[in-house]
């Protein structure tokens, strides 16, 4: 079985952009896959399994990013990460925000 290479474009929709909590969620999800996962902003490329590298993207609301995954489970990894962005990193849930303040 050959390694797949998948590329997907996402837009950061949550108001605070990719700050520590969303970056942590991305890394935790990416680490579940064997594939190499990178995020690309313009010509800047970072490791999707490194929270520090993700934070250097300075991806504010409206930023367009490309997710590139290559490896045996690249399709599943890309699909899962696209879903995480589509759900705004769970920040759209008002009850969660109220209970986790502080």
Secondary structure as the mmCIF struct_conf table of DSSP 4:
data_model
#
loop_
_struct_conf.conf_type_id
_struct_conf.id
_struct_conf.beg_label_comp_id
_struct_conf.beg_label_asym_id
_struct_conf.beg_label_seq_id
_struct_conf.end_label_comp_id
_struct_conf.end_label_asym_id
_struct_conf.end_label_seq_id
HELX_LH_PP_P HELX_LH_PP_P1 UNK A 2 UNK A 3
STRN STRN1 UNK A 4 UNK A 11
BEND BEND1 UNK A 14 UNK A 14
TURN_TY1_P TURN_TY1_P1 UNK A 15 UNK A 16
BEND BEND2 UNK A 18 UNK A 18
HELX_RH_AL_P HELX_RH_AL_P1 UNK A 20 UNK A 30
TURN_TY1_P TURN_TY1_P2 UNK A 31 UNK A 32
BEND BEND3 UNK A 33 UNK A 35
STRN STRN2 UNK A 36 UNK A 41
TURN_TY1_P TURN_TY1_P3 UNK A 42 UNK A 43
STRN STRN3 UNK A 44 UNK A 47
TURN_TY1_P TURN_TY1_P4 UNK A 48 UNK A 49
HELX_RH_AL_P HELX_RH_AL_P2 UNK A 51 UNK A 55
TURN_TY1_P TURN_TY1_P5 UNK A 56 UNK A 57
TURN_TY1_P TURN_TY1_P6 UNK A 61 UNK A 62
STRN STRN4 UNK A 64 UNK A 71
TURN_TY1_P TURN_TY1_P7 UNK A 72 UNK A 73
HELX_RH_AL_P HELX_RH_AL_P3 UNK A 74 UNK A 86
TURN_TY1_P TURN_TY1_P8 UNK A 87 UNK A 87
HELX_RH_3T_P HELX_RH_3T_P1 UNK A 88 UNK A 90
TURN_TY1_P TURN_TY1_P9 UNK A 91 UNK A 92
HELX_RH_AL_P HELX_RH_AL_P4 UNK A 94 UNK A 99
TURN_TY1_P TURN_TY1_P10 UNK A 100 UNK A 100
#
